[in-house]
Amino acid sequence: MKLPGHDAIARQADEHLVTHKVKLPRKIVEHPFRQVAKRVLMALLVLAATALIVYADHDGYHDNSDRSVDFLDAWYYATVTLSTTGYGDITPVSDAARLTNIFVITPLRVLFLIILVGTTLEVLTERTREEWRLNRWRSTLRDHTVVVGFGTKGRSAIQTVCATGLKKEQVVVVDPSGKAVEAATAEGYAGVIGDATRSEVLKRAEVHRARKIIIATQRDDTAVLVTLTARQLNKAAKIVAAVREEENAPLLKQSGADAVITSASAAGRLLGLSVLSPAAGMVMEDLIQQGSGLDIIERPVIKAEVGRKPRETDDLVVSVLRGHRVLGYDDPAVGTLELTDRLITIVRATPGTQVVAPDARPFRQD
């Protein structure tokens, strides 16, 4: 078995000792720098408007220092007035200047304060809103799907399960890369930044309440550690893991994975099939792409099919799931269909076609 030693695993764990953080999908908003720049610009425009108003009526103002109000004094007065500093060295003395202060300068002062103070209030409000959304998300998340790793394998797995009807709100992505989690949240999934081999990170993803766990890490040793941790936190969830080396698959199953997919071998088999028969390769690729062309689905046996043989049903039956066994359609042990059986069938993909996933643990093939 090709697994690195304890030192390599320890180094990997040290590299991933980052503060785990939950990120929920959010609408695309303007960059914070642009928001602040806009508010500063608005405040400067209000300040400039106030200074021009004061200078236009500078004869109605009195300056204690030199008795007159020039353009610089107008800016000075606008600054200390809008900021509510109010030194009192420049004051409106005429009726027109005082009326202008009542009906124009005072509203501008309020607007100026709203613009500046509003930035801080908005930040605090946004933090409160995000905290409320996070608490609500945690309290309502049940029977969801956790995907560890948002690389090529993780993305493809999510696209497949979502094509069968799973809502994006029911998917949580765990990845140590902040950029990967940001990409996941941009697509509408919730994300947790952190090392999935640590139980506290998986708890952030509510793994203990998940129904399905997909492990699509880049390294086989990481997949083993994540599987062990996930199975310890959730004894009933269906865990499917991907490994690069086929010789590591038994270790994943011993660690608690219900199904193990060898990515390198699967790709190699598809390549070999495509060489022998390009058409057969195209059909196989079509089957594993949910939502288009032909789909392979799992569904329960309906009452009208009870007592029939697999080939006597309307659908093209590939296998029969009976108890904990997966039987071929032509297996003599199948006999006739029973109401408790489930069928693996090939159907033409339609918008209403969905994979009916069993609530029970995955089946063992005899």
C-alpha positions in Angstrom: 0.0 0.0 0.0 1.4 3.4 -1.0 0.8 5.6 1.9 3.3 8.2 3.3 4.8 7.8 6.7 3.7 9.4 9.9 6.0 12.4 9.4 4.5 13.3 6.1 1.0 13.1 7.6 2.0 15.3 10.5 3.5 17.8 8.1 0.3 17.9 6.1 -1.7 18.4 9.2 0.5 21.3 10.3 0.1 22.9 6.8 -3.7 22.8 7.2 -3.8 24.2 10.7 -5.8 27.2 9.6 -8.8 28.7 11.3 -11.9 27.0 10.0 -14.6 29.2 8.9 -18.1 28.7 7.5 -19.0 30.6 4.4 -22.6 30.7 3.1 -23.5 31.5 -0.5 -24.3 35.2 -1.0 -25.4 37.5 -3.7 -22.7 39.2 -5.7 -22.2 42.6 -4.1 -19.9 45.5 -5.0 -16.3 45.3 -3.7 -16.0 46.8 -0.2 -13.3 49.3 -1.4 -15.6 50.7 -4.0 -18.4 51.0 -1.4 -16.1 53.0 0.9 -14.8 55.1 -2.0 -18.3 55.9 -3.0 -19.2 57.0 0.5 -16.0 59.2 0.8 -16.8 60.8 -2.5 -20.3 61.5 -1.5 -19.1 63.1 1.8 -16.6 65.3 -0.2 -19.4 66.4 -2.5 -21.6 67.3 0.4 -18.6 69.2 2.0 -17.9 71.1 -1.3 -21.6 72.0 -1.7 -21.7 73.4 1.8 -18.5 75.4 1.3 -19.9 76.9 -2.0 -23.2 77.8 -0.3 -21.4 79.6 2.5 -19.0 81.4 0.1 -21.9 82.5 -2.0 -23.3 84.3 1.0 -20.0 85.2 2.7 -21.2 88.7 3.5 -23.7 87.2 5.9 -21.0 85.6 8.0 -18.6 87.1 10.5 -15.1 85.9 11.2 -13.7 86.8 14.6 -10.1 86.9 13.3 -10.2 89.2 10.3 -13.9 90.2 10.1 -14.3 88.8 6.5 -15.0 85.3 5.1 -13.0 84.2 2.0 -13.1 81.0 0.0 -10.7 79.2 2.5 -12.8 80.4 5.4 -15.9 78.9 3.7 -14.2 75.5 3.5 -13.1 75.8 7.1 -16.6 76.7 8.2 -18.1 73.8 6.2 -15.7 71.3 7.7 -16.1 72.3 11.4 -19.9 72.6 10.9 -20.5 69.3 9.2 -18.3 67.5 11.6 -20.3 69.1 14.5 -17.1 70.5 15.9 -18.4 74.1 15.8 -15.6 76.4 17.1 -17.8 79.4 16.8 -15.1 81.6 15.3 -17.1 82.0 12.1 -20.8 82.6 12.6 -23.8 83.5 10.5 -25.0 87.0 11.4 -27.4 88.0 8.7 -31.0 86.6 8.5 -30.3 85.1 5.1 -27.2 83.2 6.3 -29.1 81.9 9.4 -32.0 80.7 7.3 -29.6 79.0 5.0 -28.0 77.3 8.0 -31.5 76.1 9.2 -32.8 74.8 5.9 -29.7 73.9 4.0 -26.6 73.5 6.2 -28.3 71.5 8.9 -29.7 68.9 6.5 -26.3 68.7 4.8 -24.7 68.1 8.2 -27.1 65.2 8.9 -26.5 63.8 5.5 -22.7 64.1 6.0 -22.9 62.2 9.3 -25.2 59.5 7.8 -22.7 58.9 5.0 -19.7 58.5 7.4 -21.4 56.8 10.3 -23.5 54.7 8.0 -20.4 52.9 6.8 -19.6 51.7 10.3 -23.2 50.8 10.9 -23.5 48.9 7.7 -20.5 46.8 8.6 -21.9 46.0 12.0 -25.3 45.2 10.5 -23.7 43.0 7.9 -21.9 41.0 10.6 -25.0 40.6 12.6 -26.9 39.5 9.5 -24.3 37.0 8.6 -24.2 35.6 12.2 -28.0 35.3 12.1 -27.9 33.5 8.7 -25.2 31.2 10.0 -27.2 30.2 13.1 -30.4 29.7 11.1 -28.5 27.6 8.6 -27.1 25.4 11.3 -30.5 24.9 12.9 -32.3 24.0 9.7 -29.6 21.8 8.0 -30.6 18.2 8.1 -29.9 15.1 5.9 -27.6 17.1 3.6 -24.6 16.1 1.5 -21.1 17.0 2.6 -18.4 17.1 -0.1 -14.8 17.1 1.0 -12.6 18.6 -1.7 -13.8 21.0 -4.4 -11.5 19.9 -7.1 -12.4 18.3 -10.4 -13.8 15.1 -8.7 -15.7 17.1 -6.1 -17.2 19.4 -8.6 -18.3 16.5 -10.9 -19.8 14.7 -7.9 -21.8 17.7 -6.9 -23.1 18.3 -10.4 -24.2 14.7 -10.6 -26.1 14.7 -7.3 -27.7 18.1 -8.1 -28.8 16.8 -11.5 -30.9 14.3 -9.7 -32.9 16.9 -7.8 -30.7 17.7 -4.8 -30.9 21.4 -3.9 -27.8 23.5 -3.7 -28.8 24.5 -0.2 -28.4 20.9 0.9 -24.7 20.7 -0.2 -21.8 21.7 2.1 -18.3 21.9 0.7 -15.2 21.4 2.9 -11.8 22.4 1.6 -8.6 23.8 3.1 -8.3 26.3 0.2 -10.1 29.6 0.7 -10.3 30.1 -3.1 -11.9 26.7 -3.6 -14.6 27.5 -0.9 -15.1 31.0 -2.5 -15.7 29.3 -5.8 -18.2 26.9 -4.2 -20.1 29.7 -2.5 -20.2 31.6 -5.8 -22.0 28.6 -7.3 -24.6 28.6 -4.5 -23.1 26.0 -2.0 -22.2 26.5 1.6 -18.6 26.1 2.4 -16.3 25.4 5.3 -12.6 26.4 5.1 -10.4 23.9 7.0 -8.7 20.6 7.2 -11.4 17.8 7.0 -9.2 15.4 8.9 -10.0 17.4 12.0 -13.3 16.6 13.7 -14.0 20.3 14.6 -13.9 21.2 10.9 -16.3 18.4 10.0 -18.6 19.4 12.9 -18.8 22.9 11.4 -20.1 21.2 8.2 -22.7 19.4 10.4 -21.4 16.0 9.3 -23.1 14.4 12.3 -26.4 15.2 10.7 -25.5 14.5 7.1 -27.0 11.8 5.0 -24.3 11.4 2.4 -20.6 12.2 2.6 -18.5 12.4 -0.6 -14.7 12.4 -0.1 -12.8 13.6 -3.1 -9.4 14.7 -1.7 -6.2 14.9 -3.7 -4.3 12.4 -1.6 -5.2 8.8 -0.6 -3.8 9.2 2.9 -6.0 12.3 3.5 -9.0 10.3 2.2 -8.3 7.6 4.8 -8.1 10.1 7.7 -11.2 12.0 6.6 -13.1 8.7 6.3 -12.1 7.6 9.8 -13.1 11.0 11.2 -16.4 11.2 9.4 -17.4 7.7 10.3 -16.6 8.4 13.9 -18.9 11.4 13.9 -21.7 9.8 11.8 -22.3 6.1 12.0 -25.3 6.1 9.7 -24.3 8.3 6.8 -23.4 6.9 3.4 -19.8 7.6 2.7 -18.3 7.4 -0.8 -14.6 8.0 -1.3 -12.3 8.3 -4.2 -8.7 7.1 -4.3 -6.0 7.3 -6.9 -4.4 3.9 -6.2 -6.6 0.8 -6.4 -4.5 -1.0 -3.7 -5.7 1.7 -1.2 -9.4 0.9 -1.8 -9.6 -1.9 0.9 -8.1 0.5 3.5 -10.8 3.0 2.7 -13.5 0.4 3.2 -11.9 -0.7 6.5 -11.9 2.9 7.5 -15.7 3.1 7.1 -16.3 4.0 3.4 -19.4 2.3 2.0 -18.2 2.6 -1.6 -14.7 3.4 -3.0 -14.1 4.6 -6.5 -10.7 4.3 -8.0 -10.4 7.3 -10.2 -7.3 6.3 -12.1 -8.5 2.8 -12.8 -12.0 4.0 -13.7 -10.5 6.5 -16.2 -8.2 3.8 -17.6 -11.1 1.3 -18.1 -13.1 4.0 -19.9 -10.1 4.7 -22.1 -9.6 1.0 -22.9 -13.3 0.6 -23.7 -13.2 3.7 -26.0 -10.2 2.2 -27.8 -12.0 -1.1 -28.4 -15.3 0.5 -29.2 -15.6 4.3 -29.4 -19.4 4.0 -29.5 -19.5 1.9 -26.3 -17.2 4.5 -24.6 -19.6 7.2 -25.6 -22.5 5.3 -24.2 -20.7 4.7 -20.9 -19.8 8.3 -20.6 -23.4 9.3 -21.3 -24.6 6.9 -18.6 -22.5 8.5 -15.9 -23.6 12.0 -16.9 -26.9 12.6 -15.2 -29.5 14.7 -16.8 -28.7 14.2 -20.5 -29.1 11.3 -22.9 -29.4 8.0 -21.1 -29.4 7.9 -17.3 -28.8 4.9 -15.0 -31.2 5.3 -12.0 -32.3 3.4 -8.9 -36.0 3.1 -8.1 -38.3 0.9 -6.1 -40.4 -1.9 -7.5 -44.0 -0.8 -8.1 -47.0 -3.0 -7.3 -47.7 -3.7 -10.9 -44.3 -5.2 -11.4 -44.5 -7.6 -8.4 -44.3 -11.2 -9.6 -42.8 -10.3 -13.0 -39.3 -11.0 -14.2 -36.8 -8.1 -14.6 -37.1 -8.2 -18.4 -40.9 -8.0 -18.2 -40.9 -4.5 -16.9 -41.2 -1.4 -19.0 -37.7 -0.1 -18.1 -34.4 -1.7 -19.1 -33.4 -3.4 -15.8 -29.7 -3.9 -15.3 -29.6 -5.2 -11.7 -31.9 -6.0 -8.9 -31.1 -4.9 -5.3 -32.5 -7.4 -2.9 -31.7 -7.1 0.8 -27.9 -6.5 0.9 -27.2 -8.1 -2.5 -26.9 -6.8 -6.0 -28.1 -9.4 -8.5 -27.8 -9.2 -12.2 -31.0 -9.1 -14.2 -30.4 -12.6 -15.5 -29.3 -14.1 -12.1 -31.4 -17.2 -11.4 -31.6 -16.1 -7.8 -33.8 -13.1 -8.8 -36.7 -15.2 -9.9 -39.6 -12.8 -9.9 -39.6 -9.3 -8.5 -40.7 -8.6 -4.9 -42.2 -5.4 -3.5 -39.1 -4.8 -1.3 -36.7 -5.0 -4.2 -35.1 -2.0 -5.9 -34.2 -1.8 -9.5 -31.2 -0.3 -11.3 -32.5 0.7 -14.7 -31.5 2.7 -17.7 -33.9 5.3 -18.8 -34.1 8.3 -21.2 -33.2 11.4 -19.3 -36.1 13.8 -18.9 -36.5 17.0 -16.6 -38.5 14.9 -14.2 -36.1 11.9 -14.0 -34.4 11.6 -10.6 -32.4 9.0 -8.8 -34.3 7.7 -5.9 -31.5 7.1 -3.4 -32.2 4.5 -0.7 -32.1 5.5 2.9 -30.4 2.3 3.9 -26.6 1.7 3.7 -25.1 0.8 0.4 -25.4 -2.7 -0.8 -22.7 -5.4 -1.0 -22.2 -7.1 -4.3 -22.0 -10.9 -4.2 
